[in-house]
Amino acid sequence: MSHRPVSVISGVGSCLPGRVIGNRDEPLASLDTTDEWIRSRTGIESRRWVEPGTSTGDLAVDAARSALRRAGRPVVDLVVLATTTPDHHSPATAPAVAARLGLGTVPAFDVSAACSGFTYALAAGDAWVRAGTAQCVLVVAAETLSTITDPSDRGTAVVFADGAGAVVLRAGSSHEPGAIVATSLGSDGTQDDLAVVRAGGSRWPDHAGESSLADRCLRMRGPQMFSHAVRRMTASSRALLEEVGWPVDSVGAFIGHQANQRILDKVADLVGVRAEARFGNIREVGNTSSASIPLVMDDLVARQAVTPGTRTLFTAFGGGATWGSVALSWPLIKEHE
Amino acid sequence: MTDSFTTPLSYIQNYLAAAHDLPLADLSGTRTFESLDLDSIAQVEMFVTISDHYRIHLDDSLASADMTLSQTAEMVEQALRERPATSHRDSAAETHAPAAVRP
């Protein structure tokens, strides 16, 4: 019998900005599109955007505070923050989030894996716990994609949104609800142009100010992204299920990265996930990149929609290209004052 | 629904009929995706589904609105002829490195 520690999710939290943008609201109303077009192509009816001045770190702190409260305010010894939209190019956002949460001088770092970021951050936190390097890890995924979205670009403006989700991992046993069973990650850098912000990095610092707004915002090759996302998430899900020995019909909760409802449906169909095990919130929340999975998770926890211990599968795909899947048992989250 | 189809064209026709609620009688091989009023995402969805079913790699960058169902079926047949011994699904799994599995 193994006595190696296992990481267990003991807290979940989220934060959505208050500004709701419906398909008929500005600036989307000025685009060459309609509510029907957006809904039929993406499944999205509304999304949340931050007000100017609100940062990724602000959302991260609120989501993390909620997760820590539900976990009973444990002593945290690592903070991992997944984001594509850090508060600054440098420094990382995680140390500031840790400081604002009163977590002292714990190690804190950002993970940049686009929409797969939460699965990468969760795998990193899980590895620290399994290695015995940390007893309690705060994993946050937070995005303000509206800050890198060109409002005149139909392909991205209708899709991307803002939000944050967080989970707390603690050392525990494999029999507990919330135990991480396995993680699996992958990347394919030959597909680095599927979704890219061209200007502002070291490749094109643009100190001369020659870039356009479009160059400074996220551009996406929609159909190609669709194809790669479906193929990779399907393969990743199948491989992980085989790895852990779970028949797909034993999975009671499946949460894919909320990229696009048609992508989610296709992946779930190909993997063979039961209809009643498919969960999402893209219709109301849009695509919040790395934050999407913990946002769905927190909603389900709040509604007590999944029984603790239920076999659960997360899968995600993002720019880079990156992908990741996580097999876990659904956590038992207690409410603490 | 997958094993009863004798040809790729038959599979494509039945897939489109089921996925988009189209009458099978309207899905002759000469029909283009544009004439069926299917958007670009629908075409990618179909390519991904076909690839998964036949365990082949179909290059969906070659998809176009004026492509006919017969031309798509010919692409499938070509890919089937060129398919290596290792299936597409196995190949995809090989690139997917497991990071950590509980003992």
Interface residues (C-beta under 8 A of the other chain):
Chain A: S2 R4 V6 S40 R41 A123 D126 A127 R130 S174 A179 I180 V181 A182 T183 S184 L185 G186 D188 G222 P223 Q224 F226 S227 V230 R231 R232 T234 A235 S236 R238 A239 L240 E242 E243 V244 R262 K266 L270 W323
Chain B: D39 S40 I41 Q43 V44 E45 F47 V48 T49 S51 D52 D60 S61 A63 R89 A92 A93 T95 H96 A97 P98 A99 A100 V101 R102 P103
